[in-house]
Amino acid sequence: MARIVPEVWNIPARLREKVGPRAGRQRLMTLDGHVLLLLHQVPRDADPDRHAVVFWRDVEGDWRCAPGRDDIATLQTHVDAYAKYVDELEEQLAKACRAEEYLAVVRAARPVQRAARHMYQALAQLRETLPEDDRVLPIRDLAYEVERAIELLVEEADGEMQFLVAKRAEEQARLSERISIQTHRLNMIAALFLPITALGAILGMNLENGLEHLPEPVTFWSIVAGAFLVGFLIRSQVARERGGRFAVATRRRHGCSVESRSCDHDCAHVSESDSRSFSRRATALPRLLGTARSAS
């Protein structure tokens, strides 16, 4: 299997043996004045493999590159490619507005983040190895900027995605609360009209029940009044149970003990006021219906 270091390079055999046929980790190797720098090309989503770029500096200070032009400027171009790809990801992040789009940015940026970190470490070692070569310093600084930029981009994408998830969860909670309120209102109305509905169904049967010979107006209105009285009692019981649930939920939200009768947040007062407010809202519709009937 062919190695990634060109055979035409006249590097020491021991240094050549340290490099296998695959890219491996980005690293810097030195031996007898020779410097061998092994880096990765910019990782892309569609290609999970890492493709190596090898730079060699001989004892005379001449640079070789594979693939690419034999010049240290090729190393500058290599780091610039990372910077341009990070700019593309930043533009993609700026246009993202859905969780899938944020996730796509994170998936594309994670490999670049790891590669940029290891590339900067290798270039920092190169600067320490060649302190007299001033051309290495700006390349190392650019690699640090790339590493910092991709790190901030990943953090921002993660934060935006988490914020979007939290926002959707909050919207779902509000929707569930509104549905619960509407459902309770319907239960209050059903509890109010349940007795009169049951009596209407029973008395509507064509069977003698002993009430046929009683005075008609008095008997009819007595039955109606008794039915609505029972309905109000049932409605009061439902409202009382709802208020108890409000109290438990308020104590849990404030972190107070459910069994305790008092707390630092005055949960009992808050729950009682919430229950009264809910009961007023729940009885608004029957009052409106009564007003409409009297006006007609």
Salt bridges, closest charged atoms under 4 A:
GLU7 OE1 - ARG16 NH1 3.87
ASP32 OD2 - ARG14 NH2 3.66
ASP47 OD2 - HIS51 NE2 2.51
ASP71 OD2 - ARG69 NH1 3.27
GLU101 OE2 - ARG98 NE 3.68
ASP133 OD1 - ARG135 NE 3.19
ASP141 OD1 - ARG140 NH2 2.97
GLU151 OE1 - ARG148 NH1 3.88
ASP158 OD2 - ARG110 NH2 2.85
GLU170 OE2 - ARG174 NH2 2.68
GLU272 OE2 - ARG276 NH1 2.93
